Amino acid sequence: MDTSPQPLDDARSVPFFDRPGRTSLDVTREVVAVVAVYIGYRQGRTLARDQAREAFANARRVIDFERRIHLFSERTVQRISMHHDGVIWMLNHYYARVHFPLTTAFVVWLFARHRESYRWVRTWLVAVTMIALAIHVAFPLAPPRMLASYGFIDTLRLDGLHIYSANPNQSVANQFAAMPSLHFGWSVIIAVAFVAVRRTPWSVVAFAHPIITLIAIVATANHYWVDAAVALILVVGALQLIRAVHHKMKDCAANPRRKYAAKISA
């Protein structure tokens, strides 16, 4: 089944998404949405502030689970990457410098050039992010870089990239939000959306982004393999939910009598 978001050429046929209006109004609406997501993120960080003990206990559970299924190889990936200074330097900077700027640039490009497709991607990103934030609070997880006893190294700090505070309780970011990995989840959304919008043979090159991101989040000891697996499940599940709601809303708009009859019979 094709789960990629399809470009929407006729906004009038899509009642699930509001129609394009004046640019200033559109920008204001999108800024409000971004601020709302940021507030939710900050609130999640506050709720997770005193969950260090649980976060480290969950980390041990995740490692034990990966060992049982013969998946625990993050240390090996990190050691191989650190054997080559250029490789670990690139992965460190890719993790720290590419994630937010590339996502922002892609979203702005969609907003400016592909407004209808932008609405799909915006809703997809917001849905994945908000569900992920709920999981972060419900299942706090210390990243591998905090587990020196297991042989992990914080390669970002060694490279002078202090993007996280040494004290998790004083950090703007929720440092116990390893599962799911939004770095990987967002990178998959960007790649799939780019291919769906551009529809050229060369557009598949966009999948290099999630591949490099996956290697980076593991090699820098910021995530476990299962963090990426959960993110991928969330990305696919959120898209299916959005598509189901979209088709339901479209069906209701096309069949108003059926909609009202359903209300009466209920």
PyMOL commands that set and color helices and strands:
alter all, ss='L'
color gray80, all
select helices_A, chain A and resi 11-13+23-47+52-68+74-82+85-97+99-113+115-138+144-146+148-150+155-158+168-170+182-198+201-219+225-254+256-265
alter helices_A, ss='H'
color red, helices_A
deselect
rebuild
show_as cartoon
